[in-house]
Amino acid sequence: MSRLARIHRQNLINYGILPLLFAHNDAYDRLQIGDKLNCENLRSKLANGEAIVYTSGNGDVETVHHLTPEEIAVIIDGGVIAHRRLLGHMHEASERRSA
């Protein structure tokens, strides 16, 4: 992976956007401009390590990602700012309980 691709990938994660890749190259040929992709229960699939498969009018589209558990948490929380805010709130609540 090139340096530019790594930076782009990290920027997507920072903004809470999944950096997915097609698992099979034929997906490029099957999808058309304007096709709508749908993936039910995306957050739970991502959190549980399940395959992320989108459905479209032209069949299923299997995707892959190489996310760490921390990156998955950032995406589920809506990006790095929201993730850090949630961690801060959890830390504050923990301090209040122990005081």
N, C-alpha and C positions, 0 to 999 in steps of 0.2 A: 504494500500500500504506500503510495507516495505521501510526502509530507503534506501536500495540499489536501489530499483526500482525508488524511488523519485530522487536520484542522477543521475541514468541513464537517466530518463526522462528529467531532466534539462540539462544534457549534450547534448542530442539530440537537444533540443530547441536551446541551445547556438550555435550549429553548423548549424542551419537552417534546421534540419531534423524533419519531422512530427512524433510525437509519437502517432501513430494510433493503435487502437485495433480493432479486428474483432467484429462486433456487434452480430454475431451469430457464435456459435462454429462449425457449419457444414462447415464453410469456410475452416477450417483446413483440412477436409476430401476431399473437392472438388478441392482444389488447388494441383497442382503437381509441382515437381521441374522443372524449366525451363519455367513455365507459365509466360506470360507477362501480367502485369496489366496496365490498361490505365484509366486515369481520365482526361477528358477534362475540361479546364477552372478551374483548381485546385485553383489557386491564388484567382480568383474572388469568387469561392464557399466558400473558407475559409474566405475571408474578409467579405462576406455577410451572414455568418452563415448558409450556405446551407449544406445539407448532403454531405458527401464525399463518393461517391460510385464508385468503380473501376469496369471496365468490364474486363472479361477474356474469354478465350475459353470455360470455364466451367461455365459461368454465371456471374451475378453481385455479387460483394463482398461489402457489406455495412460495413463501419467503423465508429468508434466513437472516439472522443477526448474530453478532458476536459481542453481545452486551454482557458486562459484569453484573453481579447482583446490585452493586452500588449504582451503576448506570440505569438499571431497570427501576430502582427506587426513585431516582431523579426524574425519569420520564413519567412514572405513575403519579408523582407528586405535581407534575406540570412544569418542570424545568428546575434549574439549579437554584434560582431565587426562591421559588415557592418551597423547594425541598429544604433549603437552609432555614427558612422562616418556620416551617413545621418542626424541624429539629430544635430550633431555639425555643419554641413554645413547649415542646416536650421536656426540654431541659429545665425550663422555668417551673413547669408543673411538678417535676420531680423534686426540685429544690424546695418548693412550698410544702410538699408532703413530708419531706424529711426534717423540716424546721420545727 
